[in-house]
């Protein structure tokens, strides 16, 4: 029983580890494995997790949760607010950052309301909103930034290609709010938000964590190098609260490493490379969306770009392909990992709803893309 419980709790990591190990039978471990790892992404995730852990420990999220519950009266209105925050914030600071910031806040709010069903559905909608909103700009997600430079897109070409799908995605997301129960947000005990009580006793560490958060966002924008960001955040955490290092989600970081190894090995298997060339000769958008379901959309963009000159179709495919399986976009894993830590988490129910919601969205967007661009 303990083994079954362990497997359920760490299912995503186990799947990623098994996939990585199996791929090693075709591509034995070698020094090139180091090139598979997207070190800047891992550094940024670590830094953001540490900062978010610090803010959570100070009670910042609980304070904001109290404010939201006092001014947003129903679960559906809160879903409306979180959808827009995820959708538009992800355009500027990437889908990963948006979810790392907002999913813990959502969990804090609903842990006070005991609305398990509402929390599950809102987190799934947040994951979709962050993935779909992030495709609107070249800096919204890693695959956009890569393809923007690889195919030398002009700004006009990029937005002409992607904005119609962004608009359709936004409309579909709004309709999906009807899936959230329109229940009142009644909490048993709200934190004292009248005077932002945590400011009186935790002012200095709060200012430090906020400055570190700004530093992380500057790194996302390319104004600060990832190595400098890592040093500054580590120094800040060590000086204020070393125990925060234990609050970092090391399991999620290890999951990312396993997926990087798996997708990197796939790129070196000749049979798979030939299959990619064959399928891309048909429908680039559909093929890239399907490949994204297996190795996630960032590695799919890198892998498939070497086999096609149809950059616009590939751009659409890997962004739409962020919907679907939990690994189609690694940002979805972030949402799930934070949800799984909530005391209201029902992992099995979450995954069933996630798959149904995501695949319906995937099929609808692929159908719309086929109508608009053919």
C-alpha positions as CSV (number, residue, x, y, z in Angstrom):
1,X,0.0,0.0,0.0
2,X,2.8,2.4,0.8
3,X,4.4,1.7,-2.6
4,X,1.1,2.5,-4.3
5,X,0.6,5.7,-2.3
6,X,4.2,6.7,-3.2
7,X,3.6,6.1,-6.9
8,X,0.4,8.2,-6.9
9,X,2.1,11.0,-5.0
10,X,5.1,11.1,-7.3
11,X,3.5,9.9,-10.5
12,X,4.7,12.6,-12.9
13,X,8.3,12.3,-11.7
14,X,8.3,8.5,-12.0
15,X,6.9,8.7,-15.5
16,X,9.6,11.2,-16.5
17,X,12.3,9.1,-14.9
18,X,11.2,5.9,-16.6
19,X,11.0,7.6,-20.0
20,X,14.5,9.1,-19.5
21,X,15.9,5.7,-18.5
22,X,14.3,3.8,-21.3
23,X,15.6,6.3,-23.9
24,X,19.2,5.6,-22.6
25,X,19.0,2.1,-24.1
26,X,19.1,3.8,-27.5
27,X,21.4,6.6,-26.7
28,X,23.9,5.6,-23.9
29,X,24.9,8.3,-21.4
30,X,27.6,10.5,-22.7
31,X,29.0,14.0,-22.3
32,X,26.4,15.4,-24.7
33,X,23.7,14.8,-22.1
34,X,24.8,18.1,-20.5
35,X,23.7,19.9,-23.6
36,X,20.2,18.5,-23.3
37,X,19.6,20.5,-20.1
38,X,18.1,23.9,-20.4
39,X,20.1,25.3,-17.5
40,X,18.7,28.9,-17.7
41,X,15.2,27.5,-17.3
42,X,16.2,25.4,-14.4
43,X,18.0,28.3,-12.7
44,X,15.0,30.6,-13.2
45,X,12.6,28.0,-11.8
46,X,14.7,27.5,-8.8
47,X,15.0,31.2,-8.1
48,X,11.3,31.8,-8.5
49,X,10.4,28.9,-6.3
50,X,12.7,30.2,-3.5
51,X,11.2,33.7,-3.7
52,X,7.6,32.4,-3.8
53,X,8.4,30.2,-0.8
54,X,9.7,33.2,1.1
55,X,6.6,35.3,0.4
56,X,4.4,32.4,1.3
57,X,6.2,31.9,4.6
58,X,5.6,35.6,5.5
59,X,1.9,35.1,4.9
60,X,1.7,37.4,1.9
61,X,-0.5,35.0,-0.1
62,X,-2.8,34.5,2.9
63,X,-3.2,38.3,3.1
64,X,-4.0,38.6,-0.5
65,X,-6.3,35.7,-0.3
66,X,-8.2,37.5,2.4
67,X,-8.5,40.6,0.3
68,X,-9.7,38.6,-2.7
69,X,-12.3,36.8,-0.6
70,X,-13.6,40.1,0.7
71,X,-13.9,41.8,-2.7
72,X,-14.6,38.8,-5.0
73,X,-17.8,37.2,-3.8
74,X,-18.1,34.0,-5.9
75,X,-15.8,31.3,-7.1
76,X,-16.7,32.1,-10.8
77,X,-15.7,35.7,-10.4
78,X,-12.5,34.7,-8.8
79,X,-11.9,32.3,-11.8
80,X,-12.6,35.3,-14.1
81,X,-9.9,37.3,-12.3
82,X,-7.3,34.5,-12.2
83,X,-7.9,33.7,-15.9
84,X,-7.2,37.2,-16.9
85,X,-4.1,37.5,-14.6
86,X,-2.7,34.3,-16.0
87,X,-3.6,35.1,-19.6
88,X,-2.1,38.6,-19.8
89,X,0.7,38.2,-17.2
90,X,2.1,35.2,-19.2
91,X,2.6,37.4,-22.3
92,X,5.2,39.5,-20.4
93,X,6.8,37.2,-17.8
94,X,6.3,33.7,-19.4
95,X,3.7,31.0,-18.6
96,X,6.0,29.4,-16.0
97,X,6.3,32.6,-14.0
98,X,2.6,33.4,-14.2
99,X,1.7,30.0,-12.8
100,X,4.4,29.9,-10.1
101,X,3.0,33.2,-8.9
102,X,-0.8,32.6,-9.2
103,X,-1.5,29.0,-8.5
104,X,-0.2,29.1,-4.9
105,X,-2.3,32.2,-4.4
106,X,-5.4,30.3,-5.7
107,X,-4.7,27.4,-3.5
108,X,-4.4,29.7,-0.5
109,X,-7.8,31.2,-1.2
110,X,-9.7,27.9,-1.6
111,X,-8.0,26.3,1.4
112,X,-10.0,28.8,3.4
113,X,-13.3,28.0,1.6
114,X,-13.1,24.2,1.4
115,X,-14.4,24.3,-2.2
116,X,-12.4,21.4,-3.6
117,X,-14.3,21.2,-7.0
118,X,-13.8,25.0,-7.6
119,X,-10.1,24.9,-6.8
120,X,-9.5,21.9,-9.2
121,X,-11.3,23.5,-12.1
122,X,-9.8,27.0,-11.6
123,X,-6.2,25.6,-11.5
124,X,-6.9,23.7,-14.8
125,X,-8.2,26.9,-16.4
126,X,-5.2,28.8,-15.1
127,X,-2.8,26.4,-16.7
128,X,-4.6,26.7,-20.0
129,X,-4.9,30.5,-19.8
130,X,-1.1,30.8,-19.1
131,X,-0.2,28.5,-22.0
132,X,-2.5,30.2,-24.4
133,X,-1.8,33.8,-23.3
134,X,1.9,33.2,-23.5
135,X,1.8,32.5,-27.2
136,X,0.8,36.1,-27.9
137,X,4.4,37.5,-27.7
138,X,7.9,36.4,-28.7
139,X,9.0,36.4,-25.0
140,X,5.8,34.7,-23.6
141,X,7.4,31.2,-23.7
142,X,10.7,29.6,-24.7
143,X,9.4,28.0,-27.9
144,X,8.3,31.4,-29.2
145,X,11.6,33.0,-28.5
146,X,13.5,30.2,-30.1
147,X,11.3,30.1,-33.3
148,X,11.3,33.9,-33.6
149,X,15.0,33.9,-33.9
150,X,15.4,30.6,-35.8
151,X,13.1,31.6,-38.7
152,X,14.0,35.3,-38.5
153,X,10.4,36.3,-38.2
154,X,9.6,40.0,-38.5
155,X,7.4,41.4,-35.8
156,X,4.5,41.8,-38.2
157,X,4.8,38.2,-39.5
158,X,4.8,36.9,-35.9
159,X,1.7,38.8,-34.8
160,X,-0.1,38.2,-38.0
161,X,0.4,34.5,-37.5
162,X,-0.4,34.2,-33.8
163,X,-2.9,36.8,-32.8
164,X,-6.0,35.2,-34.5
165,X,-5.4,32.1,-32.5
166,X,-4.9,34.2,-29.3
167,X,-8.3,35.8,-29.8
168,X,-10.0,32.5,-30.4
169,X,-8.3,31.0,-27.4
170,X,-9.4,33.9,-25.2
171,X,-13.1,33.5,-26.3
172,X,-13.0,29.8,-25.6
173,X,-11.4,30.4,-22.1
174,X,-14.2,32.8,-21.2
175,X,-16.9,30.2,-22.1
176,X,-15.0,27.6,-20.0
177,X,-15.7,29.8,-16.9
178,X,-19.2,28.3,-16.9
179,X,-17.5,25.0,-15.7
180,X,-16.7,26.7,-12.3
181,X,-19.5,26.5,-9.7
182,X,-20.9,29.9,-9.0
183,X,-20.7,29.4,-5.3
184,X,-20.1,32.1,-2.7
185,X,-16.6,32.4,-1.2
186,X,-17.4,32.0,2.4
187,X,-14.3,31.5,4.6
188,X,-14.2,30.3,8.2
189,X,-11.3,32.6,9.2
190,X,-9.8,35.3,7.1
191,X,-6.5,36.9,8.0
192,X,-6.5,40.5,9.2
193,X,-6.1,42.6,6.0
194,X,-7.2,45.9,7.3
195,X,-3.7,47.1,8.1
196,X,-1.6,44.5,6.2
197,X,-0.5,43.1,9.5
198,X,2.5,41.2,8.2
199,X,4.1,44.6,7.3
200,X,4.6,45.6,10.9
201,X,6.7,42.6,11.8
202,X,8.2,41.3,8.6
203,X,8.9,44.5,6.7
204,X,12.6,43.9,5.9
205,X,12.4,40.3,4.6
206,X,9.3,41.3,2.6
207,X,11.1,44.1,0.9
208,X,14.1,41.7,0.2
209,X,11.8,39.0,-1.4
210,X,10.0,41.6,-3.5
211,X,13.3,42.9,-4.8
212,X,14.5,39.4,-5.5
213,X,11.2,38.8,-7.4
214,X,11.9,41.9,-9.5
215,X,15.4,40.6,-10.1
216,X,13.9,37.3,-11.4
217,X,11.6,39.2,-13.7
218,X,14.5,41.2,-15.0
219,X,16.2,37.9,-15.8
220,X,13.2,36.8,-17.8
221,X,13.4,40.1,-19.7
222,X,17.0,39.5,-20.5
223,X,18.4,42.4,-18.5
224,X,20.2,40.2,-16.0
225,X,22.1,37.0,-16.7
226,X,20.8,33.7,-15.2
227,X,24.1,33.1,-13.3
228,X,23.9,36.5,-11.7
229,X,20.3,35.9,-10.7
230,X,21.2,32.6,-9.1
231,X,24.0,34.1,-7.1
232,X,21.8,37.1,-5.9
233,X,18.8,34.9,-4.9
234,X,21.0,32.3,-3.2
235,X,22.8,35.0,-1.2
236,X,19.5,36.7,-0.3
237,X,17.9,33.4,0.9
238,X,21.0,32.3,2.8
239,X,21.1,35.7,4.6
240,X,17.4,35.7,5.6
241,X,16.2,32.1,5.9
242,X,18.2,29.1,4.9
243,X,15.3,26.8,5.5
244,X,13.6,28.2,2.4
245,X,15.9,26.0,0.4
246,X,14.0,23.0,1.8
247,X,10.8,24.6,0.5
248,X,12.0,24.6,-3.1
249,X,10.2,22.0,-5.2
250,X,13.2,19.9,-6.0
251,X,10.9,17.1,-7.3
252,X,9.6,19.5,-10.0
253,X,13.1,20.5,-11.0
254,X,14.2,16.8,-11.2
255,X,11.1,16.1,-13.3
256,X,12.2,18.8,-15.7
257,X,15.7,17.3,-15.9
258,X,14.2,13.9,-16.7
259,X,12.1,15.3,-19.5
260,X,15.1,17.2,-20.9
261,X,17.1,14.0,-21.0
262,X,14.2,12.1,-22.6
263,X,13.5,14.6,-25.4
264,X,17.2,15.1,-26.0
265,X,17.7,11.4,-26.6
266,X,14.7,11.3,-28.9
267,X,16.5,13.8,-31.1
268,X,19.4,11.4,-31.6
269,X,17.4,8.3,-32.5
270,X,17.5,8.0,-36.3
271,X,14.2,6.1,-36.6
272,X,12.4,9.0,-34.9
273,X,14.2,11.6,-36.9
274,X,13.1,9.9,-40.1
275,X,9.6,9.6,-38.9
276,X,9.5,13.3,-38.1
277,X,10.7,14.2,-41.6
278,X,8.0,12.0,-43.1
279,X,5.1,13.3,-41.0
280,X,6.2,17.0,-41.4
281,X,5.9,16.6,-45.1
282,X,2.1,16.4,-44.6
283,X,0.8,18.7,-41.9
284,X,3.4,20.6,-40.0
285,X,0.9,22.2,-37.5
286,X,-0.8,18.9,-36.7
287,X,2.4,16.9,-36.4
288,X,4.1,19.4,-34.1
289,X,1.0,19.5,-31.9
290,X,1.1,15.7,-31.7
291,X,4.8,15.5,-31.0
292,X,4.3,18.1,-28.2
293,X,2.1,15.7,-26.4
294,X,5.0,13.3,-26.0
295,X,8.1,15.4,-25.5
296,X,6.5,18.8,-24.6
297,X,6.3,21.8,-26.9
298,X,9.7,23.4,-26.2
299,X,11.7,20.4,-27.2
300,X,9.3,19.7,-30.1
301,X,10.0,23.2,-31.5
302,X,13.8,22.6,-31.3
303,X,13.5,19.1,-32.7
304,X,11.2,19.8,-35.6
305,X,12.6,23.1,-36.7
306,X,15.5,21.2,-38.3
307,X,13.1,19.4,-40.6
308,X,10.8,22.1,-42.0
309,X,10.9,25.6,-43.5
310,X,7.3,26.2,-42.6
311,X,8.0,28.3,-39.5
312,X,4.6,29.8,-39.2
313,X,2.8,26.4,-39.1
314,X,5.4,25.1,-36.6
315,X,4.9,28.2,-34.4
316,X,1.1,27.6,-34.4
317,X,1.5,23.8,-33.8
318,X,3.8,23.9,-30.8
319,X,1.7,26.6,-29.1
320,X,-1.6,24.9,-29.7
321,X,0.1,21.6,-28.7
322,X,0.7,23.1,-25.3
323,X,-2.8,21.8,-24.6
324,X,-3.4,18.1,-24.1
325,X,-1.3,15.8,-21.9
326,X,0.3,17.1,-18.7
327,X,3.7,17.1,-20.4
328,X,2.6,18.9,-23.5
329,X,3.7,22.1,-21.7
330,X,5.9,21.9,-18.7
331,X,4.1,24.9,-17.3
332,X,1.1,22.5,-16.8
333,X,3.3,20.4,-14.6
334,X,4.0,23.4,-12.5
335,X,0.3,24.0,-12.0
336,X,-0.3,20.4,-11.1
337,X,2.6,20.2,-8.7
338,X,1.4,23.2,-6.7
339,X,-2.2,21.9,-6.8
340,X,-1.1,18.5,-5.5
341,X,0.4,20.1,-2.4
342,X,-2.9,21.6,-1.4
343,X,-4.9,20.0,1.4
344,X,-7.9,20.0,-1.0
345,X,-6.1,18.2,-3.7
346,X,-7.8,15.2,-5.4
347,X,-5.2,14.2,-7.9
348,X,-7.2,11.5,-9.7
349,X,-10.2,13.8,-10.2
350,X,-7.9,16.7,-11.2
351,X,-6.2,14.6,-13.9
352,X,-9.5,13.4,-15.4
353,X,-10.9,16.9,-15.6
354,X,-7.5,18.2,-16.9
355,X,-7.4,15.7,-19.7
356,X,-11.0,16.2,-20.8
357,X,-10.7,20.0,-20.7
358,X,-7.3,20.2,-22.4
359,X,-8.1,17.8,-25.2
360,X,-11.4,19.5,-26.0
361,X,-9.5,22.8,-26.3
362,X,-6.7,21.2,-28.4
363,X,-9.2,19.7,-30.9
364,X,-11.2,23.0,-31.1
365,X,-8.0,25.1,-31.7
366,X,-6.7,22.7,-34.3
367,X,-10.0,22.9,-36.1
368,X,-10.0,26.7,-36.0
369,X,-6.4,26.8,-37.2
370,X,-7.3,24.5,-40.1
371,X,-10.1,26.8,-41.2
372,X,-8.1,30.1,-40.8
373,X,-4.9,29.0,-42.5
374,X,-6.1,26.6,-45.2
